[in-house]
Amino acid sequence: MDSTAARGGIGSRAVRIAVAVALAAATVGLLGVTTSDASGRLDVRRERWGTMPDGTVVHRYTLTNGRGMEVKLITYGGAIQSLKVPDRHGRRANVTLGFSSLEGYLNPANPYFGCITGRYANRIARGRFTLDGVTYQLAINNPPNHLHGGNVGFDKRVWDAEVVRTRDSVGVRFHYVSPDGEENYPGTLDTTVTYTLNNRNALRMRYQATTDAPTIVNLTNHAYWNLAGEGSGDINGHELLLRASHYTPVDRTLIPTGEIAPVAGTPLDFTRSTRIGARIRNSHPQLLIGRGYDHNWVLDRRGSGLELAARLKDPRSGRVLEVLTEEPGIQFYSGNFLDGTLVGTSGRMYRQGDGLALETQHYPDSPNHPNFPSTVLRPGERYDTTTIYRFSTDD
């Protein structure tokens, strides 16, 4: 042994520094990545968040930027568990509904808080569709229809996850391979959903999938928003704009009839920013069916790229959410079936209308309506679509 090192001199100090550097590098590799752009610091951290009944570990990733935005994502369902943004005075609040522990998400009554929904988001009539002459029968988990991928859809899977970063963003890439026949869908679907956060307070979600046999796919995120703060009350005072002059009317089971109808002259017209509560108690037949808003709006698209689909504002806090998407439709759901039986991250119960969903998507039941945009994916093709949730204030 070097005598200097043995005496705790220069050699020993060099060894200690080398060990410290190695441990720090290992810690960063396991727990976090920090990067920055001209606007400020971006960071992502990982923690163990819970354990599934079969022993599978669920992790939570926390994304932060230099403007006070924080997003927490869990590997169970690839869900947004919490999302904090500042109001017009710089005060932060969590603006998405969710649970404070994994047990809440495992509750069968969990209404898809923040999750990735698939293989087919929204409803399929009677759980049945025909593809290339073969008829498939899916689970009837929302009688009499199929909803959000079935009994054990993508929202109930633990996804593989890895940290990603670019020059101006940090994020998490979730990956799940759905085997042929899972929930009775044909084809092995290899799915990746990548969430990235930048310093412009924009959360980007890119959905990608490939298949080894013809199948159908329609993916979205099912976050519930309350810009006044989760658990603070209802969203009736929020103002909503939808860039959609048409919608798809539904039957009494919330399945589209196949008609694409104008919103003009109905309480479903949000082509101008309108307070949600202004007409939610209107006796229009479509509102009676859904106990409020639970419909697909046909977006007035001008091209195939990202376009503004919705703008939501809470006048009290000044918080604004803009939804940009490449999808042809958006489902606005006003939280009609929240009934006070669930307690959220704030420790407060969720009652009817305490949050709303803005789900970018292809239309519900598209496989059974040839006049709707197709949701068929074939071998050699790539499903690839992006949606952005962008937050700001009105000041």
N, C-alpha and C positions, 0 to 999 in steps of 0.2 A: 504493500500500500504506500502511496505517496505520503511522505512525512508531513507535508504542508496540509494535505487533505485531512490526515489523521488529527492534526491539531485544530481543525475547524477553520482553516485559512481559505485562501483563494480557491483552491480546488473544491473544497466542500461547498463553498458558496455557489460555485458554478453548477455543481450537481443539484443543489436545492433549486436553483433557478430553472434548470432544465426540467426537473420533475414538475415544478409548478406550472411551467409553460405547457407541458404535456397534459397535466390534469385539466388545466383551463381549456385546452383545445378539445379534450374529450368531453368536458362538460358542455361546451358550446355545441359540439356535434350532437349530443343527446338532447339538450334542453332548449337551445335557442340559437337564433341567428340574428345578428344586427347588421343593418346596412343603412345607408342614408342617401338622399339626393339633395338638391339645392334647397328644398323646403324644410328638411329636418330629419330626425331620427325615425327609422322604421325598425320594428323588432318583432320577433316571434318566439314564444316560449311554449314548452310542452310540459304537462304534468299528468301523473296518473290520477284518474278521476273516479274510477269505480271498477267493479268486476261483474261480469255477466254470470247468470246461474251456472253456466257450464265452465266457468273459470277464465273465460276470455277477458283480458284487460281492456278497459276503455280509457282512452287518453283524451285530454282537453288541450287544445292549442289556443294561445292568446296572441292575437295580432294587434300591434299598436303603431300609431304614426305620430308625427310631430305636431298634429293639430288637434289632439285630444280625442281621437276616435280609437275605440277599443272593440275588437270582435273576438268572441270566444266560440270556438268550434269543437264539437265532440265527434269521436269516431263512430259512435252509435248513431246510425242514420245520416252521418255526415251533416249533423244539424248545427245551425246557428243557435247557441245556447244563450248568448247575451250579446248585445250590441249597444255600446255607449257612445253618444255624440253630445257636443255642447249645444246649449240653447243660445238665444241672441245675447245673453249676458255672460256666456262662457261656462255656465253651469251644466255639468254632465249628468245624463240620466240614461238608464237602460231603456231602449225604445222597442224591444221585441219581447213577446211573451215566451215563457219557458219555465223550466223547473230548476231548483237549486241543487238537485242530486239526480243520479242515474235512476233511482227508484221511480221518480216521477215519469221519466220517459218510458219505463217498462210497464207502466200502468196501462192496461188495455183501453182505458178511457182517454188516453193521450190523443188529442185531435191534430196530430201531425205537426206539432210545434217545431218550426224552423228546419224541418228535415228535407232531404232529397227524396222526392217521390217518383216511383217508377216500379216496374218497367213502363207502365202507362199511367201518367198522372191524369187525374180526373176520372170520369165515369165511362164505362162501356155497357151498353144496354144488355140486360139479362146475362152479362158476362160472356157474350158470344160474338165471335167474328169469323169470317171466312177469308182465307188467304190462299191463293193459287189452287182453289177448288177444295181445300181442306178446311173443315169447320173445327174451331177450337172452343172448348168450354172452360171458362175461367171461374174462379171462386165468386160466389155471390156474398160478398162481405158488406154490402150496403143495400140490403134487399129493396127491390128485386134486381139490383145491378152490381157490377164490379167497380171497385173504387181504389185508386192509387196503388195498383199493382197487386192487390190481393191480401190474403191473410197474413203473409209474411213478406211484405214488399221491401223495397230498398230502404225504407224508413226504419226497418227493424233489423237491419244487418249491421255488423261491425265492419267498417271499411278499413282497408290498409291505408296508411297515411305517410306522407313524407313532406318535409319542409321544402319550399321552393322560393327562390328570390331572383329578382332581376335588378337592373340598375335603379329602378324607381318604385319597386314594390316588394312586399314579402307575402307569403301565403302558404297554403297547404294543398297538396294534391291528394285527393281521395281516389282509391281504386277498388273496384269490386268486379268479380267475374261471376255472372249469373249463369249457371249451367243450363243446358238444354232441358226443357221440361219443368224448370222451376216455376211454381205457380201456374203450371200448364202452358207457359209461353214457349213457342218453338225457338230453337237456335240458342247457342251459347253467346251471351251478350257480354262483351268485355267493355266495361264502363269506367271512365275517368271524369271526375268533377274537380276542377281546380278553382279555389277561392284565392284571390289576391287583393291586397289592400295597398293603396298608394297615399301620398300626402295631399291629394285633392279630395279626401274623404269619400272615395269611391271604392266600393266592394264589387269586384268583378267575379262572375261565375261563368266558367267555360265548361260546357258539357260535351263530352266526346264518347262515341261508342262504335264498335264494330261487331259484326255477327258472322257466324259460319253457316247460317241458314236463313232463309227469308223469315222476318219477324216484324213486329210493330214496336215502336218506341216513342215515348213522349215524356221527357224529363223536365222537372221544375223544382223550385224551392218553395216550401210552404211556410215561410215566416209570417207571423202575425205582427202587425205594427201598431204601436200607439205612440205617436210623437210627443205627447205630453208626458210620457213616462209609463212604463209597464206598471200595472196595478193602480193607476191614478184615476180610473173611471172610464166612461165610454168614449168612443171616437166620433160621436154624432156631430161635434163641433168642428171636426177636421174638414178641410175643403179639398175636394178631389177634382182633378181634370183627367179625362181619358181621351186620348186622341183616337176616337172611334165613333164613326157615325152610324154603325150598324152593330147588331148583336145577334146571338143565336138563341131564339126563344126555346123554352124547355116545356116538357110535359109535366104531369103531376109527380113524376119520379125524378125530376131534374135531368132528364135526358133530352138533348136537342131534338127538335122536331124535324130538322133538316132545312128549315127556313132561315134565311139571312135577312133580318128585318131592320128597318130604320129605327133609330132611337128618338128621332124628332117627335115631339108631342107626347113623350112618355116620361115617367120618372127615372128611366134609365139613361137619360140624356145628360152626360157629363162633358159634352164638348166645350162647355165653358165651366170654369172652376165653380163648384157648387158645394154648399155645406151638406155633408152626408145625411144629417138628420132632417134636412128640409123636407124630404119626400119619402123617407123610409117607411112611414106609416100609411102611405098612400094605398088605396084599395085596388090598385092595378093587379090584374090576375097573376102576372109574373111575380110580383112581390108577395102575394099571398102564398104561392107555391113554395117559395124558399124562405118564408118568414123574414124577408128582407132581401138584400142583394146576394145572389149566389149564381152568377151568370158569366158566360164568356162573351167578351166584347171583341169584335172584328176590327183590328187596327187599320187605320188609314195609312197604309205603308206607301212609300214612294220608291223604295228600292229594296235591296236585299241586305243592307248593312245595318249597323246599330242606329236605331231611331228612338226618339222619345215616345214612350207609350203612356206614361202616367206621371202626374205631379200631385203630390199630397202635401198639405200644409196644415200645421197646427197654429192657429193665430195666437194662442196664449204664450207658447214658448218661442214662437218664431221658427221652429224647426221645419225644414222642407226636405222631402224625399222625392227624387226624380228616378223613374225606372226607364232605362233604355234597353232595347232588346232587338234581336234579329228574328224573333218569333212572330207568327201572324196573329196571335190572339193573346188576351190577358183575362184571367178569371179574377173578378173582384168579388170577394166574399166578406160580408160585414160581421162575421163572428156570431151568426144567428143562433147557433146551438151551444154556445157557452152558457152554462146553467148554474154557476156558483158551486159546483162540486169539486173544482180543481183549485189548488193554491199555488201561486206562482213564485218566482224568485224573490219578490218583495215581501212574501209572507201574506199577501192579500189574495182573496178569492177572485176568480174571473167570472164575471156575469155577462149576460148577452150584450154584444156590441163593445166589449172591452178591448177588442183588437180587430184588425182587418187584414186580409191577405190580398196580395196583388201577384198572382201566379202567372208568369209568362209561359206560353204553351202553344201547342197546336190545339185544335178544337176538341172538346169532349166527344167521344163516340165516333171519331173520324173514320175508323175502319168500316163503319156501317153507313157512311154517307159519301158516295162518290163525288159529290159536289164540294166537299171539304178538302183542304190541302192534305195530301197523303202523309201518313205516318209510317209507311212501309220502309224497312231497311233491309237491303240485300247484301250478300257476300260481295266484297270488293268495294262497297260504298262506305262512307264514314259519316256518321251523325256528328255534327259539329255546330254548336250554337252557343251564343254568349248573351248574358244579361248582366246589366250593371245597376246596382243600387247606389245612387249618389246623394250625399247628404250636404245640406248647407243651412243657412239661416236667412231670414228676410231682411236683415239689416245691411 
